[in-house]
């Protein structure tokens, strides 16, 4: 890495009332897996897809009578970027660990419950993978645990 990479930033502010737009924005930001820099200030690694996602959210915020702006920037140092990356990795790794644990627990469940859990965990893995910008070793463990559950769940009793 020669220097910090480019990031897309969203600054936003929404009125306290009604609370529905604030909750909606927070949920969408969580699904995107943003790095929370400060209140109303989030970042994602720069890609056209991430930029478009944040631009859409900024438009929704403005439609809800809030203020929003998109910025492209580079962290001031590699250390700052490493901190952002580490925070994103830690959050996603924890989600992967939860999926792996749920898969291992489901191995002991009744066949129908195993199949339902398997379907749910596969959906969860897909959602996590979409916000896994900097893959961690926990990713492989989660996929292996879900595949092990699949081998057990898909055996005909």
PyMOL commands that set and color helices and strands:
alter all, ss='L'
color gray80, all
select helices_A, chain A and resi 20-32+48-63+78-106+111-130+137-153
alter helices_A, ss='H'
color red, helices_A
select strands_A, chain A and resi 6-13+35-38+41-45+67-74
alter strands_A, ss='S'
color yellow, strands_A
deselect
rebuild
show_as cartoon
